[in-house]
Amino acid sequence: LIVFAESLEVSGHVTGDVIVFARTGRVTGQVDGNVRAFTNTMTISGAVGRNVTSFSAALDVDSSARIGGGVTVFTDGGSFDGRIGRDLMAFAARSSVTGFVGGDLRMKGGELSIASTAEIAGKSRFDGSKEPSVSPQAKLASPMEYHHLEHGSEYRSGKYYVWRLIWTAATFLFGLVLFLLMQQFARDTVGSAERYGASFGLGVLVLFGVPIAAVIACVTVVGIPLAVSALVLWLAALFCSQIAVGAIVGQWLLGRTAEIWPLIGRMGLGLVIIRTIATVPKIGPWVKLAILLWGMGAISLAVYRRFQTIIPAAPAAPAIGGAQTA
């Protein structure tokens, strides 16, 4: 059952999965498969045979809810009062557990409350900025494992910069392979990146338009393979955007070139520069967004030019009744 609506209530029996895109969603009946919810608020008070995945502002698992599998949720506020057969993994600003969890409890967020009626059969772990509130009467198979999160502390860790260096080297190697395999397309992409306005404008359209179009295409069975292919290409362009921007930044510093190996060297230099700037606190996320928009736009513009159909001029029609020449 795939639904795009303002609100949805499942009060009957669905033998397969339920995928809902709505403002509000509610399951009061029985779903034998999975529930995938992209909603503002989601409430489950019925039975779900397998797993629940929710991207919602608020998720409520009522006391009458029975979930056979696990629950994965990304939410602002989550309340878990029913029975969950397997693991519960939540990324939530505020969450409370008052029911049964048959597997592990793994949560990350701001606040967590474990009530006296809660029962957790597996391990319990909470990563947050505030120590969780755990009732002494709660039945936990193992003590709650708490890890305090300090915002901004990662910039003071040497491991953070080691991993940044590793990822930069991996990105450079990936770009090296791409430039050697698709030399002309690499040149076309770098040339398209020099058209800043067109690249940024097309980048905004591609970055946000392709996922929306893919979701809409999934409404029909025929459109699902097309949507999956589009998303795979979109993710590839997402990763390659920094390679394209790195090449153009390198050309700014060392000048333009048409040779492939000097272009690769410029790409490596520019890649180090933009990834270094992207690690700066506060301005780093904006730099990353600009790189994504610029790079994706340049790649899309190069693809458009490559596959643009050139219609040859039609031959002139023969003259009818014309004069004959000797």
N, C-alpha and C positions, 0 to 999 in steps of 0.2 A: 504494500500500500504506500504509494508516493503521493504526498499531498502538498500543494502550495495554496495556503488559505490564510485568512485573518485569524481563525481559531479552528481547532480540531478537538473532537472528543471521540475516543474509541470506546464504545460501550458494548460492542459485540465481540465476535471471535475472529481473529486474524490468524490464519495458519502460517503465514510467512513473516516477513519483516515489515516494520513501519518506519518510513522515512518522512519526516515532517519539517516543512519550512513555514513557520507561522508565528503570529504574535503570542498566542497562548496555545498550549497543548495539554491534553489530559487523557490518561489511559485509566479507565474504570473497568474495562472488560478483560479479555484474555488475548495475549499476543504470544504465539508459539515461538516466534523467531526473536530477532533483535529489534530494539527501538533506537533510532538515530534521530536526535532532535536538534534543530537549529531554531530556537525560539527565544522570546523574551522571558516567559515563565513556562515551566513544565512541571506538571503534577502527575505522579504515578500512585494510584491507589488500587490497581488491579493486579493481574498476574502477568509476568513477562518470563517466557521460557528460557531465554538465553541472556544476552548482555544488553546494557543500556549505556549509550554514549550521548552526552548532552553538552551543547554549547549554548548556554542560557544565562540570562541575568539572574534567574532564581530557579532552583530545582528543589521540589518537595517530594520525598518518598514517604507516603503516609504509613500509618501503623498497619493498615490492611494490605499493603503492597507485598507481593511475593516475587522476587527476582531470582531466577535459577542460576544465572551466571554472575558476572562482575559488573561494576559500575565505574565508568570513567567520565568525569565531569569537569568542565571549565566554566566557572560561574562566579558571580559576585557573592551570592549567598546560597548555601545548601543545607537542607534539613533531611536527615536520614533516620526515619523512625520505623521503617518496615524491616523485612527480612531479606538480606542479600546473601546469596548462596556462596559467592566467591569473593574476590578481592574488591576493595573500594579504593579508588585512586581519584583524588580531587585536587584541583588547583582553584582555591576559593579564598576570597577575602575574609569571609566569615562562614563557619560551618559548625554544625552540631550533630552528634551521633547519639541517638537514644534507642536504637533497635539492635538487630543482630547482624553481624558481619562474619560470614563463614570462612573467609580467607584473611589476607593481610590488609592492614589499613595503612595507606601511604598518602599523606596530605601535605600540601605546601600552600602557604598563604599567610593571612594576618592573624586570625583568631580561630581557635578550635575548642569546642566544649564537648566533653564526654559525660553523659548523664549517668545516674545511678542505675537506670534500666538497660544500659548498653552492655552488649556482650560481643567480644572480638575473639575469634578462634585462632587467629594467626598473630603475626608480629605487628607491632604498631610503631609508626614513625611519623613525626611531624616536623617539618622545616618551616619556621616562621620567625617573625620579629617579636613575638610575645609567647611566653610559656603557656602551653595548653592547660585548660582547666579540666581535671580528671577527678570524677567523684570516687571516693574510697569504696563505695558499694558497687562500682562498675566491675564486670567480670572480664578481665584481660588475661589472655594466655601468657603474655610476657609483659614486662614493664614498658611503659611508653618511652620511646627513644626520641629525644628532643634535640634538634640542631638549630641554634640561633643564627638568623640571617642578618648580616650587617650590610646595608646598602652602600655600594661604592667600595667595599673592602676588596673586591676582586682586582681593582687597579693597583693595589699594594701587594699583590701576590706575584711571586716570580713565575709560578706555573701559568698564570694568565698570559704572560708575554711569551713563554716557551710555546704554548699552543698556538698563539697568533703567528709565531715564526714558522711553525710546522704547517699551518694552513696556508700561509703565504707561499711557501715553497711548493706545496701540493697544487695550488692554483696556478703557479707559474709553469709547472710541468704539464698541467692540463692544457694551458694556453699554448705551450710550445708544440704539443702534439697537434692541436687544432690548426695552428698557423702553418705547420708543415704539410698537413693533409689537405687543407683548403686554403691555399695561398691566395688565390684571386679573390675569394670571398672575404678573407681577412683584410685585404687591401680595400675592398669595397666597403666593409663595415667601418674601418677607420676613416675612410673618406666621408661616409655618411655621418659619422660623429662630429665632423667639422661643421655640419649644418645644425647649429645648436638649437635654434627655435623649433625646427621640424622634428629633431630628435626628441626633445623634451615633450613636445605636444603629442607625438605619436607614442612616446613612452607612457604617458598618463593613460592614454586610451587602452594600450595593450595590457598594462599592469593591472588595471581594475576591470577592463572589459572582458578579457578572455575568461577569467574564473566565473564571472556572471553568465556569460554565454554558455560555458560548459555546464553549469548547473541547470540552465533552462533546457539545454539539449538532452539532459538525462531524463526529461519527462517521457520521451519516447524510447522504446527499446532500440530502434535503429540509431538513435542519436547517442547512445551510451558509448560505443566504440569511438565515435568521432570526438566526444567530450574527453575521454581518457587520453586519446592521442594529442589533443590540443593542450591538455594540462601537462603532459610529459614534455612537449616542446616548450611550453611556457616556463616550466621549472628549469629546463636546460638554458633557456635564454636568461632566466633570472640569475643563474650562476655565472654565465659567460659575460654578463654586463660589465663586471669589474675588469675583465680582461680587455674589452674594447675601450673602456675609459682609460685604463692604464696605458694602452698604446698611444692614445691621443695626447695624454699628459706627457709621455716620454718624447713625443714629437715636438711638443711645445718647448722642451728644454734643449733637445739635441738637433732639432730641425727635421724636415720631412725627408723621407726616403722611400724608394720603390723596391729596394732589395729586401728579401725576406728575413735574412739573419740580422741585419741592422734594425729591422722593424721589431723582431723578437727581443733584441736587447732593449729597445725603447719601451716595449711592453713590460719587461721585467722591472725596469727602473720606475716607470709610472705606477706599476702595481704596488711596489714597496711604499711609494709616497702616499698613495690614496689609502692604503690599509693602515699606515701609520697615523694619518689624520683621522681616520675613522675610529681609532682607539681613544681619542681625546674625550674626556667626560663632557657631557652636555651638548657639545656640537657634533659628536660622533654620529648619533642617530640621524641627524639632518644630512650629514655628508653621505651616509649610506643610502638614504632615500634619493638624494640627487644622483648618486652613481647608478642606482637601479633605473631611475627614469631615463637618464641620459643613455645608458648602455642598451637598455631594452629598446628604446626608440631607434638607436643607430642600427641595431641588428634587424629590427622589423623593417626599417627603410631599405636596408641592403637586400633583404629577402624580397621585398616588393619590387625593387628594381630588377632583381635577377629573374623573377618569374613574370614580369610584365610582358604582356603579349604585344608584339609589334605587327600591326596589320599591314601587309604590303599593298602598294598602290595597285588598283585594278587596271588591267590592260585596256587600251582604248578600243572602243567598238568599231568594227569595220564599217566603212562608208557604204551606204546603200544608194545605188543609182548614180554613183560618181562617174566622172569622166575617165575614160581609159587613156593611158599614156602609151606611146609607142616604145 
